[in-house]
Amino acid sequence: MIQIREAERSDIPAISDLYRQLVHPVAPETEFEIRADQIDAVRADPHNFLFVLETVKQVCGSAFLTLCLDPMHGNEPYALLEHFFIERSYRGRGHGATLA
């Protein structure tokens, strides 16, 4: 079973591991911190969403979505998708397409 849901504070270790898999191969000295208060702030903001893809065993993906106002198209916002990661051992199974 696969579930997509908004990230919670308890997901911080899993999200940190996902980010580390992306960042450390190209910048091994880079440090980052995923803060619980920022998870809460994203959850409270109606224009920002941090989603996780979760299997029965673990969180294996994440995606950060921001809805942006567009001054040229009236009330039709556009979305920016960032921090889109699938855990290394889960790649190639269609999980990225599911999360997208």
Sequence and secondary structure as in RCSB ss.txt:
>XXXX:A:sequence
MIQIREAERSDIPAISDLYRQLVHPVAPETEFEIRADQIDAVRADPHNFLFVLETVKQVCGSAFLTLCLDPMHGN
EPYALLEHFFIERSYRGRGHGATLA
>XXXX:A:secstr
  EEEE  GGGHHHHHHHHHHHHTTT TT      HHHHHHHHH TTEEEEEEE SS EEEEEEEEEE  TTSTT
  EEEEEEEEE GGGTTSSHHHHH 
